[in-house]
């Protein structure tokens, strides 16, 4: 987020977002799979369906990096618990409307610790025996990092 903003986020209402970096964890087990979900999130012009859509449609937010792994089962709650144990602040209720494991949030504010947290998240994937793929976004194109 390039500046502090208040955003209406669906049924969560108005939320305050501080300037800085955030990490969002979700699954892509629905139709179309992982790359289709990523491509949808990259698009700015879309109907808001998920909480993350409201955040990403904002002019002050952008996707800078994506860390993902292909899997037939959802691991997002395990990943979120590891992120929560880091120096990250949860955005209460964000992305958890269908969470069955009682997560406080699937979106965490990480301030300016992007590089450190990104490396830690890749490590979380590795420790779960998931092959993490990292991408950076450049001119709306995904560039694979590993």
C-alpha positions as CSV (number, residue, x, y, z in Angstrom):
1,X,0.0,0.0,0.0
2,X,1.6,3.3,-1.1
3,X,-0.3,5.4,1.4
4,X,-2.7,5.0,4.4
5,X,-6.3,4.5,3.2
6,X,-9.7,3.5,4.4
7,X,-11.4,1.0,2.2
8,X,-14.9,-0.6,2.2
9,X,-14.2,-4.4,2.1
10,X,-17.5,-6.2,1.3
11,X,-19.3,-7.3,4.5
12,X,-16.3,-6.3,6.7
13,X,-17.2,-2.7,6.1
14,X,-14.6,0.1,6.3
15,X,-11.1,-1.0,7.2
16,X,-7.9,1.1,7.7
17,X,-4.9,0.0,5.8
18,X,-1.5,1.4,6.8
19,X,1.2,2.3,4.3
20,X,3.5,-0.6,3.8
21,X,3.6,-4.3,2.7
22,X,0.9,-6.9,3.2
23,X,0.9,-10.7,2.7
24,X,-2.3,-12.5,1.7
25,X,-2.7,-16.2,1.7
26,X,-5.4,-18.0,-0.2
27,X,-6.2,-21.1,-2.2
28,X,-7.0,-21.7,-5.8
29,X,-8.7,-25.1,-5.6
30,X,-11.8,-23.8,-7.6
31,X,-12.3,-23.9,-11.4
32,X,-9.4,-22.7,-13.5
33,X,-6.7,-23.5,-11.0
34,X,-3.7,-21.6,-9.7
35,X,-2.6,-19.5,-12.7
36,X,-6.1,-18.5,-13.6
37,X,-6.6,-17.3,-10.0
38,X,-3.4,-15.4,-10.1
39,X,-4.2,-13.8,-13.4
40,X,-7.6,-12.7,-11.9
41,X,-6.0,-11.1,-8.9
42,X,-3.5,-9.2,-11.2
43,X,-6.3,-7.6,-13.2
44,X,-7.4,-4.2,-11.8
45,X,-10.7,-4.0,-13.5
46,X,-12.9,-6.8,-12.1
47,X,-16.0,-7.4,-10.1
48,X,-15.2,-7.5,-6.4
49,X,-16.1,-11.0,-5.1
50,X,-13.4,-11.9,-2.5
51,X,-12.1,-9.6,0.2
52,X,-8.7,-9.4,-1.6
53,X,-10.5,-8.0,-4.7
54,X,-11.4,-4.9,-2.7
55,X,-7.9,-4.3,-1.6
56,X,-6.3,-5.0,-5.0
57,X,-8.8,-2.7,-6.9
58,X,-7.6,0.2,-4.9
59,X,-5.3,2.7,-6.7
60,X,-2.8,2.7,-3.9
61,X,-2.2,-1.1,-3.9
62,X,-0.4,-3.4,-6.2
63,X,0.9,-6.9,-6.4
64,X,4.7,-6.9,-6.3
65,X,5.5,-10.6,-5.7
66,X,3.6,-13.9,-5.6
67,X,4.8,-17.0,-3.8
68,X,2.7,-20.0,-4.6
69,X,2.7,-23.8,-4.8
70,X,0.5,-26.2,-6.8
71,X,-1.4,-28.7,-4.6
72,X,-4.6,-30.6,-4.6
73,X,-5.3,-29.8,-1.0
74,X,-5.6,-26.5,0.8
75,X,-2.6,-25.5,2.9
76,X,-3.4,-21.8,3.4
77,X,-4.4,-22.0,7.1
78,X,-1.1,-23.8,8.0
79,X,0.8,-21.1,6.1
80,X,-1.2,-18.4,7.7
81,X,-0.4,-19.8,11.2
82,X,3.3,-19.6,10.4
83,X,3.0,-16.0,9.1
84,X,1.0,-15.1,12.2
85,X,4.0,-16.3,14.4
86,X,6.3,-13.8,12.6
87,X,6.3,-10.1,13.2
88,X,3.0,-9.6,11.2
89,X,-0.2,-7.9,12.2
90,X,-3.5,-9.5,11.2
91,X,-6.2,-7.6,9.4
92,X,-9.1,-9.1,11.5
93,X,-11.6,-11.1,9.5
94,X,-10.0,-10.5,6.1
95,X,-10.2,-13.5,3.8
96,X,-11.6,-15.9,6.4
97,X,-15.3,-16.0,5.6
98,X,-15.0,-19.6,4.5
99,X,-12.1,-20.6,6.8
100,X,-12.9,-23.8,8.6
101,X,-9.8,-23.6,10.9
102,X,-10.6,-20.4,12.8
103,X,-7.9,-18.2,11.4
104,X,-8.1,-14.5,12.6
105,X,-7.1,-13.3,9.1
106,X,-5.5,-14.4,5.8
107,X,-4.1,-10.9,5.3
108,X,-1.2,-9.7,7.4
109,X,0.5,-6.3,7.6
110,X,4.3,-6.8,7.5
111,X,5.4,-3.1,7.3
112,X,8.7,-2.8,5.6
113,X,9.9,-6.3,6.1
114,X,9.1,-7.6,2.6
115,X,12.4,-9.3,1.8
116,X,12.7,-11.0,5.2
117,X,9.1,-12.1,5.3
118,X,9.2,-13.3,1.7
119,X,12.2,-15.5,2.4
120,X,10.5,-16.8,5.6
121,X,7.3,-17.7,3.6
122,X,9.3,-19.6,1.0
123,X,10.9,-21.5,4.0
124,X,7.4,-22.2,5.3
125,X,6.5,-23.8,2.0
126,X,9.7,-25.9,1.9
127,X,9.1,-27.1,5.5
128,X,5.7,-28.3,4.4
129,X,7.2,-30.1,1.4
130,X,5.6,-27.7,-1.0
131,X,7.6,-26.6,-4.0
132,X,7.3,-22.7,-3.8
133,X,7.4,-20.7,-7.0
134,X,8.2,-17.0,-6.7
135,X,7.0,-14.5,-9.3
136,X,7.5,-10.7,-9.6
137,X,5.1,-8.5,-11.5
138,X,6.5,-6.2,-14.2
139,X,4.3,-4.3,-16.6
140,X,1.4,-6.7,-15.7
141,X,3.5,-9.7,-16.7
142,X,4.6,-12.4,-14.3
143,X,8.3,-13.0,-14.2
144,X,9.4,-16.3,-12.5
145,X,12.1,-15.8,-9.9
146,X,13.2,-19.4,-9.3
